[in-house]
Amino acid sequence: MKVAVIGAGATGLVSAYLLAKAGHDVTILEASTIPGGLLSTFDAGDGARLEYYYHHFFTHDAEINWLLKELGLADQVSFLPTTMGMLRNGEIHDFNGVSDLLKFSAIPMVDRLRFAASSAMLVYAKGYAEAEDVSSLHWFNKWAGKAATESIWRPMLEIKFGESASRVPLAWMAGRLRQRARSRDGSQEKLGYLRGSLQILVDRLVSEIKSLGVKIQLGVPTKRFLFDEDGAVVGVETTAGAFKADRVLATVPTPILAEWLKSDAPQYAKSLDRIKYIAATCTVLSLDKKLSPVYWLNVADPDYDFGGVIEQTNLVPSSNYGGQHLVYLSRYHEWNHPMASMSDETLIERQSTQLERLFKTEVKKHTKKSWVFRAKYAAPKVEIGFHRDIPDFKSPIPNLYVAAMPHVYPDERSVNNSIRVASQVTSEMGVDTSYVPSHMSLAAKYGRAA
Ligand SMILES: Cc1cc2nc3c(=O)[nH]c(=O)nc-3n(C[C@H](O)[C@H](O)[C@H](O)COP(=O)(O)OP(=O)(O)OC[C@H]3O[C@@H](n4cnc5c(N)ncnc54)[C@H](O)[C@@H]3O)c2cc1C
């Protein structure tokens, strides 16, 4: 079978790997001049690669651990202890476990206890992963109480989903909490990081699939599909010309797919277009000193142009980057938000001033280099009813298959879950993927998809 895979992100690369292993003739058509999609990296100095967007994975992520082993990279993974903080009322609170929670003075003690008990319910009780039509904030209000909801949960959800925060389904929230809570060794959370960055994984996947005969065409954006007279897809038209195929697997964000189909399959395009995405901007600063001892600081405060300060070198030693201290300033936003169009210089100036206020230190003086990365399609916006909008892997158009970030729902989108989706979609296409660990995701294990 001749297959065109559109997109060389995690989903496209792993799908191509599984299809080629099963003996199919695969070509990847990628718009960018580099493979990797959201896993792309840059040279942070002296050849040290760093992801555009912070990336870690969890100890229990079965699929990525399987893939790393399969590709001979398992010994390059480090599972590292991590720390979390939370800014509330201008003060940074440690937020790593029960003892920190008991000291979290931003809310009264009774609310701290309700917060802990309700979080435990979501993590350990069966059934919440099926709570599709319950709003997380509504549920938290009832079980965690108003103080914890307004001081912790609403700001946390607003960091990620902005105005849609009140419509995030409990099913997603339960999956997210389970993901974090289960990546613990006793009371210590540990996160996985590939030494040398995810570029190692992308490079190994590319060389592996090439040796299996996969052709990769880079810098070749797809423009639309080609159809036969019966309405079946028979290939794609790219900027480099037509490419014929027996099956086409689209792994691009679903709004792009909707755009391609709006005149040939308007009904289907309309249903795809119901899924909206949130954008993200990540500024990376290289400093000659650390800002704090914390890896991940939640900044749920509208006075700041970032929702998270993620000190990469508090997870991975700065010696891996020639001694520099690397910090991500991350912010999710709508694509029409001023963040998306603001010049990099203005953004860095504003954010550095805010960091100086937050950490009471001369950030500008200590910044040696900076970069800004923006992703229009950073994550699907999960809202009540989202599960009904997820398209089937096998589209209603003959020969066209679809696999993208919405398919990981109710789990959080991640590299691990993209590998799972690649396995699921290629299985729909007739490939035996029984050797890929499956149904081990948290949502699958504890509810819905079991
Ligand atoms: C800020 C941020 C932080 C994240 N943190 C983590 C983390 O800590 N851990 C984790 O596991 N995951 C994390 N992720 C998520 C992870 O990166 C994604 O889940 C995963 O990379 C999605 O892969 P994908 O292939 O589905 O999509 P993408 O990577 O978006 O791939 C889609 C591909 O399609 C291509 N394309 C688009 N248009 C066309 C066209 N017209 N023609 C051809 N090709 C086209 C794109 O260039 C891209 O290469 C993060 C993502 C972001 C944005």
PDBQT file of the ligand as one rigid body, heavy atoms in Angstrom, charges set to zero:
ROOT
HETATM    1  C1  LIG A 501       4.257  24.836  24.910  1.00  0.00    +0.000 C 
HETATM    2  C2  LIG A 501       4.206  23.333  24.747  1.00  0.00    +0.000 A 
HETATM    3  C3  LIG A 501       4.670  22.522  25.756  1.00  0.00    +0.000 A 
HETATM    4  C4  LIG A 501       4.595  21.143  25.636  1.00  0.00    +0.000 A 
HETATM    5  N1  LIG A 501       5.082  20.379  26.652  1.00  0.00    +0.000 NA
HETATM    6  C5  LIG A 501       5.077  19.036  26.519  1.00  0.00    +0.000 A 
HETATM    7  C6  LIG A 501       5.676  18.212  27.515  1.00  0.00    +0.000 A 
HETATM    8  O1  LIG A 501       6.196  18.699  28.521  1.00  0.00    +0.000 OA
HETATM    9  N2  LIG A 501       5.637  16.867  27.330  1.00  0.00    +0.000 N 
HETATM   10  C7  LIG A 501       5.074  16.289  26.233  1.00  0.00    +0.000 A 
HETATM   11  O2  LIG A 501       5.124  15.067  26.108  1.00  0.00    +0.000 OA
HETATM   12  N3  LIG A 501       4.497  17.036  25.283  1.00  0.00    +0.000 NA
HETATM   13  C8  LIG A 501       4.479  18.396  25.396  1.00  0.00    +0.000 A 
HETATM   14  N4  LIG A 501       3.931  19.153  24.431  1.00  0.00    +0.000 N 
HETATM   15  C9  LIG A 501       3.065  18.508  23.419  1.00  0.00    +0.000 C 
HETATM   16  C10 LIG A 501       3.783  17.788  22.299  1.00  0.00    +0.000 C 
HETATM   17  O3  LIG A 501       4.761  18.632  21.732  1.00  0.00    +0.000 OA
HETATM   18  C11 LIG A 501       2.720  17.425  21.255  1.00  0.00    +0.000 C 
HETATM   19  O4  LIG A 501       1.704  16.684  21.879  1.00  0.00    +0.000 OA
HETATM   20  C12 LIG A 501       3.255  16.593  20.095  1.00  0.00    +0.000 C 
HETATM   21  O5  LIG A 501       4.506  17.066  19.668  1.00  0.00    +0.000 OA
HETATM   22  C13 LIG A 501       2.227  16.657  18.962  1.00  0.00    +0.000 C 
HETATM   23  O6  LIG A 501       2.725  16.047  17.811  1.00  0.00    +0.000 OA
HETATM   24  P1  LIG A 501       1.856  16.028  16.477  1.00  0.00    +0.000 P 
HETATM   25  O7  LIG A 501       2.651  15.321  15.454  1.00  0.00    +0.000 OA
HETATM   26  O8  LIG A 501       0.502  15.509  16.747  1.00  0.00    +0.000 OA
HETATM   27  O9  LIG A 501       1.644  17.563  16.078  1.00  0.00    +0.000 OA
HETATM   28  P2  LIG A 501       2.691  18.629  15.498  1.00  0.00    +0.000 P 
HETATM   29  O10 LIG A 501       3.982  18.523  16.212  1.00  0.00    +0.000 OA
HETATM   30  O11 LIG A 501       1.971  19.926  15.485  1.00  0.00    +0.000 OA
HETATM   31  O12 LIG A 501       2.935  18.143  13.990  1.00  0.00    +0.000 OA
HETATM   32  C14 LIG A 501       2.153  18.532  12.906  1.00  0.00    +0.000 C 
HETATM   33  C15 LIG A 501       3.063  18.681  11.707  1.00  0.00    +0.000 C 
HETATM   34  O13 LIG A 501       2.271  19.039  10.565  1.00  0.00    +0.000 OA
HETATM   35  C16 LIG A 501       3.015  19.966   9.801  1.00  0.00    +0.000 C 
HETATM   36  N5  LIG A 501       2.144  20.724   8.909  1.00  0.00    +0.000 N 
HETATM   37  C17 LIG A 501       1.315  21.753   9.206  1.00  0.00    +0.000 A 
HETATM   38  N6  LIG A 501       0.723  22.213   8.076  1.00  0.00    +0.000 NA
HETATM   39  C18 LIG A 501       1.152  21.438   7.048  1.00  0.00    +0.000 A 
HETATM   40  C19 LIG A 501       0.905  21.414   5.648  1.00  0.00    +0.000 A 
HETATM   41  N7  LIG A 501       0.109  22.305   5.046  1.00  0.00    +0.000 N 
HETATM   42  N8  LIG A 501       1.533  20.486   4.891  1.00  0.00    +0.000 NA
HETATM   43  C20 LIG A 501       2.378  19.587   5.460  1.00  0.00    +0.000 A 
HETATM   44  N9  LIG A 501       2.677  19.580   6.789  1.00  0.00    +0.000 NA
HETATM   45  C21 LIG A 501       2.063  20.492   7.568  1.00  0.00    +0.000 A 
HETATM   46  C22 LIG A 501       3.669  20.843  10.872  1.00  0.00    +0.000 C 
HETATM   47  O14 LIG A 501       4.758  21.585  10.339  1.00  0.00    +0.000 OA
HETATM   48  C23 LIG A 501       4.103  19.802  11.900  1.00  0.00    +0.000 C 
HETATM   49  O15 LIG A 501       5.396  19.297  11.645  1.00  0.00    +0.000 OA
HETATM   50  C24 LIG A 501       4.033  20.552  24.484  1.00  0.00    +0.000 A 
HETATM   51  C25 LIG A 501       3.599  21.369  23.434  1.00  0.00    +0.000 A 
HETATM   52  C26 LIG A 501       3.695  22.749  23.561  1.00  0.00    +0.000 A 
HETATM   53  C27 LIG A 501       3.220  23.626  22.421  1.00  0.00    +0.000 C 
ENDROOT
TORSDOF 0
